[in-house]
């Protein structure tokens, strides 16, 4: 590995003060899954007042913004991603007045708010869809969705053999015999984005929330809105062979950017402009189309989430995605966990799954363990937590935005022991239980071990069962423990804010294939040992040349760091595991920085 300077996209020029760069470029954003965050009224379901009640906790954590997963009226066929009314709050979660109070409380503490927008589909309980079903064939109401006649005798067969993301046919029949397209759950009919009323209504929605003071939007499945359903429709096998070049019938079509160009005009009409980030599962070369300043402005990068805890994979992900983001003028995004995947503390404690020839996992990491009920393969919890802490410090040191998922700051593991009768994810039901779904990362958070039956989540129960081992991971317990995961996150996020610098990254030779080192422009250096053998920090100094280590001042560290490393110009700031005599243990990360940092 050679010393290489990597310029992250749109780096703030030296002549421009860093504080004038848009807030989102290097923000730490905390994802809240509202139904599982905090329950203020004791009904077992997290709510908007519950979020407000934890505003001080969020400020103390040190994040810059929260991203709220859907809180809109919903039948909960897909955890709220089946939206029945885009301009209201689910009455089980609160009211618009509650939302305004939450927004005001977070803004008062300097925390911005990003909300989820789900534009590919509505709930089947949405007024539009109810009208479409009642109106019948040929009605203008049906034109807002994608209805087709079936095949076979009396149209009893679906229009195509397309498979929905959650399993089964992508088509569902209504009473008069027509079929509607649903790329996800049956209860999530796809909208027809060629219809001007659909486009106009979402502009109204964006303005509704922007006018209330929302700072930005996360766009769900941003690559799937526009579709070409010109007859004859291809089979699933034919579609699977089609190139993803902007002309695919269902995904990542070039014309979707006409929608986002219109949205960009809406965002830019506000001062400051509203931000947006795309969830776009597209070929790497096409990510910049979504992240360009003329489109949504930023796009999620899931490569770090999909990587094993491996130095070569992490380095390749960083290099590739900084280059990609540079092509769009955006900043990259980094994420290790979210509401759709097995938590990374668990993934990192399980054997590495096999990969295809092109490097992609043949099966999502941790899925087999979940299916077994958490029995097989054996989970090494301690290793998973060590690696998770190391990976988090590595991620937080990178230029760009870091997205954190609620509970990861506690070191929470995936919950595998959820009985069938308690499961909620549609993938579980559509697969007849073969795929247990995503409920395990959506279990309500544990706040206090003394908190009745739900660990302080609320005064009643919890909508998904919490395991007894949650008692070890409560906010109350970890707040009193200087060696806890929570305290590591708090210190790291505070340091990250104080160390904020231009979006450059310079790789420094480490002398070992399983160790990565990089430096930011202000001297902030990150060293991660992905292996199990200790790594002598003084082997390579902060300038990439050999220097002796001596005992310096420990500014902040997790664990009992009885010695810290200093090169005379930089001190240890924080470490995911204690260092001794300048030796970084295996599966650990350390930060160095200027003496005045922190």
C-alpha positions as CSV (number, residue, x, y, z in Angstrom):
1,X,0.0,0.0,0.0
2,X,1.5,3.4,-1.0
3,X,0.8,6.8,0.6
4,X,-2.0,8.1,-1.5
5,X,-4.0,11.3,-1.2
6,X,-7.7,10.8,-1.9
7,X,-9.8,13.9,-2.4
8,X,-13.3,13.4,-1.3
9,X,-16.0,15.0,-3.5
10,X,-16.5,18.7,-3.5
11,X,-13.9,19.3,-0.8
12,X,-14.3,22.8,0.7
13,X,-11.5,24.9,-0.8
14,X,-8.9,26.2,1.6
15,X,-10.1,29.8,1.1
16,X,-13.6,28.9,2.2
17,X,-14.2,28.5,6.0
18,X,-15.2,24.9,6.8
19,X,-18.2,26.1,8.7
20,X,-19.7,27.5,5.5
21,X,-19.9,24.0,3.9
22,X,-23.5,22.5,3.9
23,X,-24.2,20.8,7.2
24,X,-25.0,17.4,5.8
25,X,-21.6,16.9,4.0
26,X,-19.9,15.5,7.1
27,X,-22.8,15.1,9.5
28,X,-23.4,12.3,12.0
29,X,-27.0,11.3,11.4
30,X,-28.9,9.0,13.9
31,X,-31.7,6.9,12.4
32,X,-34.8,6.6,14.6
33,X,-37.3,3.8,14.0
34,X,-40.1,5.6,15.8
35,X,-42.2,2.6,16.8
36,X,-39.2,1.1,18.6
37,X,-37.4,4.1,20.1
38,X,-39.4,5.3,23.1
39,X,-43.1,4.9,24.1
40,X,-44.5,7.9,26.0
41,X,-48.1,6.7,26.5
42,X,-47.4,3.1,27.5
43,X,-49.3,1.4,24.7
44,X,-46.3,-0.7,23.6
45,X,-45.6,1.3,20.5
46,X,-43.0,4.0,20.3
47,X,-44.3,7.5,19.4
48,X,-43.4,11.1,18.6
49,X,-43.7,12.3,22.2
50,X,-41.3,9.5,23.1
51,X,-38.7,10.9,20.8
52,X,-39.2,14.4,22.3
53,X,-38.7,12.9,25.8
54,X,-35.3,11.7,24.7
55,X,-34.1,14.9,23.1
56,X,-31.5,15.5,25.8
57,X,-30.2,11.9,25.3
58,X,-29.8,12.6,21.6
59,X,-27.9,15.9,22.3
60,X,-25.7,14.1,24.8
61,X,-24.9,11.5,22.2
62,X,-23.4,14.1,20.0
63,X,-25.2,13.6,16.7
64,X,-25.9,16.4,14.2
65,X,-29.3,15.2,12.9
66,X,-31.9,12.5,13.3
67,X,-33.5,10.6,10.4
68,X,-37.0,9.5,11.2
69,X,-38.3,6.3,9.6
70,X,-42.0,6.6,8.6
71,X,-44.3,7.9,11.3
72,X,-47.3,8.4,8.9
73,X,-50.7,6.8,9.2
74,X,-50.2,3.2,8.2
75,X,-51.6,-0.3,8.5
76,X,-48.1,-1.4,9.4
77,X,-48.0,-4.1,6.7
78,X,-44.3,-3.1,6.3
79,X,-43.3,-1.3,9.4
80,X,-44.7,2.0,8.3
81,X,-43.3,1.9,4.8
82,X,-46.9,1.4,3.6
83,X,-48.1,5.0,3.9
84,X,-51.8,5.8,4.0
85,X,-51.4,9.6,4.4
86,X,-48.2,11.4,3.6
87,X,-49.1,14.6,5.3
88,X,-50.1,13.5,8.7
89,X,-48.9,11.5,11.8
90,X,-50.2,8.0,12.6
91,X,-52.6,8.7,15.5
92,X,-51.0,5.8,17.4
93,X,-47.7,7.8,17.3
94,X,-49.1,11.2,18.0
95,X,-50.4,14.3,16.2
96,X,-49.0,17.0,14.0
97,X,-48.8,19.2,17.1
98,X,-46.7,16.5,18.7
99,X,-44.5,16.5,15.6
100,X,-44.1,20.3,15.7
101,X,-43.1,20.1,19.4
102,X,-40.5,17.4,18.7
103,X,-39.1,19.4,15.8
104,X,-38.9,22.5,18.0
105,X,-37.2,20.6,20.9
106,X,-34.6,19.0,18.6
107,X,-33.9,22.3,16.7
108,X,-33.5,24.1,20.1
109,X,-30.7,21.6,20.8
110,X,-29.0,22.0,17.5
111,X,-30.3,18.7,16.0
112,X,-31.7,18.8,12.5
113,X,-34.5,16.5,11.4
114,X,-34.6,14.4,8.2
115,X,-37.8,12.5,7.4
116,X,-38.5,9.4,5.3
117,X,-40.4,9.8,2.0
118,X,-41.8,6.6,0.4
119,X,-42.6,7.5,-3.2
120,X,-42.6,4.2,-5.1
121,X,-45.9,2.9,-3.5
122,X,-48.6,3.8,-1.1
123,X,-50.5,1.7,1.4
124,X,-53.6,-0.1,0.0
125,X,-55.4,1.9,2.7
126,X,-54.5,5.2,1.0
127,X,-57.5,7.2,-0.2
128,X,-56.3,7.1,-3.7
129,X,-56.1,3.3,-3.8
130,X,-59.4,2.8,-2.1
131,X,-60.9,5.1,-4.7
132,X,-59.2,3.2,-7.5
133,X,-60.5,-0.2,-6.4
134,X,-64.1,1.2,-6.0
135,X,-64.0,3.1,-9.3
136,X,-63.4,0.0,-11.5
137,X,-61.9,-0.6,-14.9
138,X,-60.9,2.3,-17.0
139,X,-61.4,4.9,-14.3
140,X,-59.1,7.9,-13.9
141,X,-58.5,6.8,-10.3
142,X,-56.9,3.6,-11.5
143,X,-54.5,5.6,-13.7
144,X,-52.6,6.8,-10.6
145,X,-51.5,3.2,-10.0
146,X,-50.5,0.4,-12.4
147,X,-53.4,-1.9,-13.2
148,X,-53.4,-4.5,-15.9
149,X,-55.6,-7.3,-17.3
150,X,-54.5,-10.8,-16.4
151,X,-53.6,-13.7,-18.6
152,X,-55.2,-17.1,-19.1
153,X,-58.9,-17.9,-19.0
154,X,-60.9,-15.0,-17.7
155,X,-57.6,-13.2,-16.8
156,X,-57.1,-15.5,-13.8
157,X,-53.4,-15.5,-14.1
158,X,-51.1,-12.5,-13.3
159,X,-50.1,-10.3,-16.2
160,X,-46.4,-11.5,-15.8
161,X,-44.4,-13.9,-13.6
162,X,-42.6,-11.0,-11.9
163,X,-41.6,-11.7,-8.3
164,X,-42.1,-9.1,-5.5
165,X,-39.2,-8.1,-3.3
166,X,-40.9,-9.8,-0.3
167,X,-41.6,-13.0,-2.3
168,X,-44.5,-14.2,-4.3
169,X,-46.1,-12.6,-7.3
170,X,-45.6,-8.9,-7.9
171,X,-49.3,-8.7,-9.0
172,X,-52.5,-8.9,-6.9
173,X,-56.0,-9.2,-8.2
174,X,-58.9,-7.0,-7.2
175,X,-62.6,-8.0,-7.2
176,X,-63.4,-6.9,-10.8
177,X,-60.6,-9.1,-12.1
178,X,-57.9,-6.6,-12.9
179,X,-54.4,-6.9,-11.3
180,X,-52.2,-4.2,-9.7
181,X,-48.5,-4.1,-9.5
182,X,-46.8,-4.2,-6.1
183,X,-43.0,-4.4,-6.1
184,X,-43.0,-5.1,-2.4
185,X,-45.9,-6.2,-0.2
186,X,-49.4,-6.9,-1.5
187,X,-50.5,-3.9,0.7
188,X,-48.0,-1.6,-1.1
189,X,-49.4,-0.8,-4.6
190,X,-46.9,0.9,-6.9
191,X,-47.8,4.4,-8.0
192,X,-47.8,5.4,-11.7
193,X,-45.1,8.2,-11.9
194,X,-46.1,9.0,-15.5
195,X,-49.3,10.5,-14.0
196,X,-49.1,14.3,-13.5
197,X,-51.3,14.1,-10.4
198,X,-48.9,11.8,-8.7
199,X,-45.9,14.0,-9.4
200,X,-47.8,17.1,-8.2
201,X,-49.0,15.5,-5.0
202,X,-45.5,14.6,-3.9
203,X,-44.3,18.1,-4.5
204,X,-47.1,19.2,-2.2
205,X,-45.9,16.7,0.4
206,X,-42.3,17.9,0.2
207,X,-43.4,21.5,0.7
208,X,-45.8,20.5,3.5
209,X,-42.9,19.1,5.6
210,X,-40.4,21.7,4.5
211,X,-42.8,24.5,5.5
212,X,-43.0,22.9,9.0
213,X,-39.2,23.2,9.3
214,X,-38.0,19.7,8.3
215,X,-34.3,19.9,7.2
216,X,-34.3,17.1,4.7
217,X,-35.6,13.9,3.3
218,X,-34.5,10.3,2.9
219,X,-35.9,8.9,-0.3
220,X,-37.0,5.3,0.0
221,X,-36.1,3.0,-3.0
222,X,-35.3,6.1,-5.1
223,X,-34.4,4.1,-8.1
224,X,-37.8,2.5,-8.7
225,X,-40.3,5.3,-9.2
226,X,-40.6,5.5,-13.0
227,X,-41.4,2.4,-15.1
228,X,-41.9,1.4,-18.8
229,X,-44.7,-1.1,-19.0
230,X,-45.0,-1.0,-22.8
231,X,-46.5,-4.3,-24.1
232,X,-45.4,-7.0,-24.5
233,X,-44.1,-7.2,-20.9
234,X,-40.9,-9.2,-20.4
235,X,-40.7,-12.3,-18.2
236,X,-38.8,-12.3,-15.0
237,X,-36.1,-14.3,-16.6
238,X,-35.8,-11.8,-19.4
239,X,-35.7,-8.9,-17.0
240,X,-33.0,-10.5,-15.0
241,X,-30.7,-10.5,-18.0
242,X,-31.4,-6.9,-19.0
243,X,-28.5,-4.4,-18.5
244,X,-29.0,-1.7,-15.8
245,X,-28.2,1.1,-18.3
246,X,-31.0,3.5,-17.6
247,X,-33.5,1.7,-19.8
248,X,-34.6,-1.2,-17.5
249,X,-38.4,-1.5,-17.4
250,X,-38.7,-1.3,-13.6
251,X,-35.5,0.0,-12.0
252,X,-33.0,2.9,-12.3
253,X,-34.5,4.4,-15.3
254,X,-33.0,7.6,-16.7
255,X,-36.3,9.4,-16.6
256,X,-36.5,9.1,-12.8
257,X,-34.1,12.0,-12.7
258,X,-36.7,14.3,-14.3
259,X,-38.6,13.8,-11.1
260,X,-35.7,14.6,-8.9
261,X,-34.7,17.7,-10.9
262,X,-38.2,19.0,-10.1
263,X,-37.7,18.1,-6.5
264,X,-34.3,19.8,-6.4
265,X,-36.1,23.1,-7.4
266,X,-38.4,22.6,-4.5
267,X,-35.5,21.9,-2.1
268,X,-33.5,24.9,-3.3
269,X,-36.5,27.3,-2.9
270,X,-35.9,27.2,0.9
271,X,-33.2,28.9,2.9
272,X,-31.2,27.0,3.7
273,X,-31.9,24.5,0.9
274,X,-33.5,21.2,2.1
275,X,-31.2,18.2,1.8
276,X,-32.0,14.8,0.4
277,X,-30.3,11.4,0.4
278,X,-31.3,8.6,-2.0
279,X,-31.7,4.9,-1.1
280,X,-30.7,3.7,-4.5
281,X,-29.7,0.1,-5.1
282,X,-28.1,0.7,-8.5
283,X,-24.9,-0.2,-10.3
284,X,-21.9,1.7,-8.9
285,X,-21.3,3.8,-12.0
286,X,-24.9,5.2,-11.8
287,X,-24.8,6.3,-8.1
288,X,-23.5,9.8,-9.0
289,X,-26.7,10.4,-11.0
290,X,-28.7,10.4,-7.7
291,X,-26.1,12.2,-5.7
292,X,-25.5,15.1,-8.1
293,X,-26.4,18.7,-7.0
294,X,-29.1,18.8,-9.7
295,X,-30.7,15.6,-8.3
296,X,-31.1,14.5,-4.7
297,X,-27.6,15.6,-3.7
298,X,-26.5,12.6,-1.8
299,X,-26.9,8.8,-2.0
300,X,-26.5,6.0,0.5
301,X,-23.4,3.8,0.2
302,X,-24.1,0.4,1.5
303,X,-20.7,-1.1,0.6
304,X,-19.3,-0.8,4.1
305,X,-22.4,-2.4,5.6
306,X,-21.9,-5.3,3.2
307,X,-18.2,-5.7,3.7
308,X,-16.7,-8.3,6.1
309,X,-14.5,-7.0,8.9
310,X,-11.5,-7.1,6.6
311,X,-8.8,-4.5,5.9
312,X,-8.7,-5.1,2.1
313,X,-12.5,-4.9,1.8
314,X,-12.7,-1.7,3.9
315,X,-9.9,0.0,2.0
316,X,-11.5,-0.9,-1.4
317,X,-14.9,0.4,-0.2
318,X,-13.4,3.7,0.9
319,X,-11.4,4.3,-2.2
320,X,-14.2,3.3,-4.5
321,X,-16.9,5.4,-2.8
322,X,-14.8,8.6,-2.3
323,X,-14.1,8.4,-6.1
324,X,-17.8,7.8,-6.8
325,X,-18.9,10.7,-4.6
326,X,-16.3,13.0,-6.3
327,X,-17.9,12.3,-9.6
328,X,-21.1,13.8,-8.4
329,X,-19.8,16.7,-6.3
330,X,-21.4,15.2,-3.2
331,X,-19.9,13.6,-0.1
332,X,-20.0,10.0,0.6
333,X,-22.2,8.3,3.2
334,X,-21.1,5.5,5.6
335,X,-23.3,3.1,7.4
336,X,-22.8,-0.2,9.3
337,X,-26.4,-1.0,10.4
338,X,-29.9,0.1,9.6
339,X,-33.5,-1.1,10.0
340,X,-33.2,-3.7,7.2
341,X,-30.1,-5.8,8.2
342,X,-28.7,-7.9,11.0
343,X,-27.0,-5.6,13.4
344,X,-23.2,-5.3,12.8
345,X,-22.3,-6.3,16.4
346,X,-23.8,-9.6,15.6
347,X,-22.6,-9.9,12.0
348,X,-19.0,-9.4,13.1
349,X,-19.3,-12.2,15.7
350,X,-20.3,-14.8,13.1
351,X,-18.4,-16.7,10.5
352,X,-17.9,-14.9,7.2
353,X,-20.5,-16.0,4.6
354,X,-19.4,-17.3,1.2
355,X,-19.1,-14.8,-1.6
356,X,-19.6,-15.0,-5.4
357,X,-16.9,-14.7,-7.9
358,X,-17.6,-10.9,-8.1
359,X,-17.2,-10.5,-4.4
360,X,-20.9,-10.2,-3.3
361,X,-22.2,-12.3,-0.4
362,X,-24.2,-15.3,-1.6
363,X,-26.4,-14.9,1.5
364,X,-27.0,-11.9,3.7
365,X,-24.6,-12.0,6.7
366,X,-26.3,-13.3,9.8
367,X,-29.4,-14.6,8.1
368,X,-28.7,-18.3,8.8
369,X,-28.0,-17.5,12.4
370,X,-31.4,-15.7,12.7
371,X,-33.2,-18.6,11.0
372,X,-31.7,-21.0,13.6
373,X,-33.1,-18.9,16.4
374,X,-29.6,-17.7,17.3
375,X,-28.2,-21.2,17.8
376,X,-26.0,-21.9,14.8
377,X,-23.5,-20.9,13.9
378,X,-22.2,-20.0,17.3
379,X,-22.1,-16.3,17.9
380,X,-19.0,-14.9,19.5
381,X,-20.5,-11.8,21.2
382,X,-17.3,-10.5,22.6
383,X,-15.6,-10.6,19.2
384,X,-18.6,-9.0,17.5
385,X,-18.6,-6.1,20.0
386,X,-14.8,-5.6,19.7
387,X,-15.0,-5.5,15.9
388,X,-18.1,-3.3,15.9
389,X,-16.4,-0.7,18.1
390,X,-13.3,-0.8,15.9
391,X,-15.4,-0.5,12.7
392,X,-17.4,2.4,14.2
393,X,-14.3,4.4,15.0
394,X,-12.9,3.7,11.5
395,X,-16.1,4.9,10.0
396,X,-16.5,8.0,12.1
397,X,-13.0,9.1,11.0
398,X,-13.8,9.1,7.3
399,X,-14.7,12.2,5.3
400,X,-18.4,12.3,4.6
401,X,-21.6,11.6,6.5
402,X,-21.9,8.8,9.0
403,X,-25.3,7.2,9.6
404,X,-25.9,5.5,12.9
405,X,-28.9,3.2,13.6
406,X,-30.6,3.5,17.0
407,X,-29.2,1.1,19.5
408,X,-25.9,0.5,17.9
409,X,-24.4,3.0,20.4
410,X,-25.3,0.5,23.1
411,X,-23.6,-2.4,21.3
412,X,-26.9,-4.1,20.8
413,X,-27.0,-7.4,19.0
414,X,-29.7,-8.8,16.7
415,X,-32.6,-10.4,18.5
416,X,-33.1,-13.9,17.0
417,X,-35.4,-15.4,19.6
418,X,-38.7,-13.8,18.5
419,X,-41.5,-16.4,18.4
420,X,-43.5,-16.8,15.2
421,X,-46.7,-15.4,16.7
422,X,-44.9,-12.1,17.5
423,X,-43.3,-11.5,14.2
424,X,-44.4,-8.6,12.0
425,X,-42.2,-8.4,8.9
426,X,-44.0,-9.2,5.7
427,X,-41.1,-11.2,4.4
428,X,-41.8,-13.8,7.2
429,X,-45.4,-14.3,6.1
430,X,-44.7,-14.1,2.3
431,X,-42.0,-16.8,2.7
432,X,-44.2,-19.1,4.9
433,X,-41.6,-18.5,7.7
434,X,-38.5,-19.5,5.7
435,X,-37.2,-15.9,5.9
436,X,-37.6,-14.6,9.4
437,X,-37.3,-11.0,8.2
438,X,-36.0,-7.9,9.8
439,X,-37.8,-7.8,13.2
440,X,-34.7,-8.7,15.1
441,X,-33.1,-5.3,14.5
442,X,-36.3,-3.4,15.2
443,X,-36.9,-4.6,18.7
444,X,-37.7,-1.6,21.1
445,X,-34.6,-0.1,22.8
446,X,-33.7,-0.9,26.4
447,X,-33.4,2.3,28.4
448,X,-33.5,1.1,32.0
449,X,-33.2,-2.4,33.5
450,X,-35.7,-1.4,36.2
451,X,-38.3,-0.3,33.7
452,X,-41.0,-2.9,34.2
453,X,-41.5,-5.3,31.4
454,X,-40.0,-3.3,28.6
455,X,-36.7,-2.1,30.0
456,X,-37.9,1.5,30.3
457,X,-39.1,1.7,26.7
458,X,-42.5,2.6,28.1
459,X,-44.8,2.0,31.1
460,X,-46.4,-1.0,29.4
461,X,-45.0,-3.8,27.2
462,X,-43.2,-3.6,23.8
463,X,-44.7,-4.3,20.4
464,X,-41.8,-6.8,19.7
465,X,-40.6,-9.0,22.6
466,X,-37.3,-7.9,24.3
467,X,-34.9,-10.7,25.4
468,X,-33.7,-10.9,29.0
469,X,-30.1,-10.2,28.0
470,X,-31.2,-6.6,27.1
471,X,-30.6,-5.8,30.8
472,X,-26.9,-5.8,30.0
473,X,-27.3,-3.1,27.3
474,X,-29.5,-0.5,28.8
475,X,-28.8,3.2,28.5
476,X,-28.9,3.5,32.3
477,X,-26.3,0.8,32.8
478,X,-24.0,2.0,30.1
479,X,-24.2,5.6,31.2
480,X,-22.4,4.7,34.4
481,X,-19.7,2.6,32.8
482,X,-16.7,4.5,31.3
483,X,-15.8,1.3,29.3
484,X,-19.2,0.9,27.7
485,X,-20.2,1.2,24.1
486,X,-22.4,4.2,24.8
487,X,-19.5,6.1,26.4
488,X,-17.3,5.2,23.4
489,X,-19.9,6.7,21.0
490,X,-20.3,9.8,23.1
491,X,-16.6,10.5,23.2
492,X,-16.0,9.6,19.6
493,X,-18.8,11.8,18.3
494,X,-17.7,14.8,20.5
495,X,-14.2,14.4,19.2
496,X,-15.4,14.0,15.6
497,X,-17.1,17.3,15.8
498,X,-14.1,19.1,17.3
499,X,-11.8,17.5,14.7
500,X,-13.9,18.4,11.7
501,X,-11.7,19.3,8.7
502,X,-11.7,19.4,4.9
503,X,-12.8,16.3,3.0
504,X,-9.4,14.9,2.3
505,X,-8.0,11.5,3.2
506,X,-4.4,10.3,3.0
507,X,-3.5,6.7,3.3
508,X,-0.3,5.9,5.3
509,X,1.6,2.7,4.9
510,X,1.0,0.5,7.9
511,X,3.6,-2.2,7.1
512,X,0.9,-4.9,7.5
513,X,-1.9,-6.1,5.2
514,X,-4.4,-6.3,8.1
515,X,-3.8,-2.8,9.4
516,X,-5.2,0.4,7.8
517,X,-4.0,3.9,8.6
518,X,-5.2,7.2,7.2
519,X,-4.8,10.8,8.0
520,X,-7.0,13.9,7.6
521,X,-5.7,17.3,6.7
522,X,-5.5,18.6,10.3
523,X,-3.3,15.7,11.5
524,X,-6.2,13.6,12.7
525,X,-5.0,10.0,12.1
526,X,-7.0,6.7,12.3
527,X,-5.3,3.3,12.8
528,X,-7.4,0.1,12.6
529,X,-6.0,-3.3,13.3
530,X,-8.3,-5.8,11.6
531,X,-6.2,-8.8,12.6
532,X,-5.8,-10.5,15.9
533,X,-2.0,-9.9,16.4
534,X,-1.1,-6.7,18.2
535,X,0.3,-3.8,16.2
536,X,3.1,-1.5,17.5
537,X,1.9,2.0,16.9
538,X,5.4,3.4,16.8
539,X,6.3,1.3,13.8
540,X,5.0,4.1,11.6
541,X,4.6,7.6,13.0
542,X,2.0,10.3,12.3
543,X,4.0,11.4,9.3
544,X,4.5,7.9,7.9
545,X,8.1,7.6,9.2
546,X,9.4,5.7,12.1
547,X,9.3,7.6,15.4
548,X,9.7,6.4,19.0
549,X,6.6,6.3,21.2
550,X,6.5,7.8,24.6
551,X,3.9,8.3,27.3
552,X,1.5,11.1,26.5
553,X,-1.7,12.6,27.7
554,X,-4.8,10.5,27.3
555,X,-7.6,12.8,26.2
556,X,-10.3,10.2,25.9
557,X,-10.3,6.5,25.6
558,X,-12.6,3.6,26.1
559,X,-11.4,1.1,28.6
560,X,-8.4,1.6,30.9
561,X,-5.8,3.1,28.7
562,X,-2.9,3.4,31.1
563,X,-0.5,4.7,28.5
564,X,-1.1,6.8,25.4
565,X,1.1,7.3,22.4
566,X,2.6,10.6,21.4
567,X,4.9,11.6,18.6
568,X,5.6,15.1,20.0
569,X,3.0,16.5,17.6
570,X,0.0,14.3,18.1
571,X,-1.6,12.5,21.1
572,X,-3.9,9.5,21.3
573,X,-7.5,10.8,21.5
574,X,-9.6,7.6,21.8
575,X,-9.2,3.9,21.3
576,X,-11.8,1.1,21.1
577,X,-9.6,-1.1,23.2
578,X,-6.9,-0.1,25.8
579,X,-3.4,0.3,24.5
580,X,-0.3,-0.7,26.5
581,X,3.2,0.5,25.8
582,X,2.3,1.8,22.3
583,X,0.8,-1.5,21.2
584,X,-2.6,-1.6,19.5
585,X,-4.5,-4.8,20.3
586,X,-6.1,-6.9,17.6
587,X,-9.5,-5.9,16.3
588,X,-9.2,-2.3,17.5
589,X,-9.0,1.3,16.3
590,X,-7.2,4.3,17.7
591,X,-7.4,7.9,16.8
592,X,-4.5,10.4,17.1
593,X,-4.8,14.1,16.7
594,X,-3.3,17.5,17.5
595,X,-2.6,18.2,21.2
596,X,-5.4,20.8,21.4
597,X,-8.0,18.4,20.0
598,X,-10.9,17.6,22.4
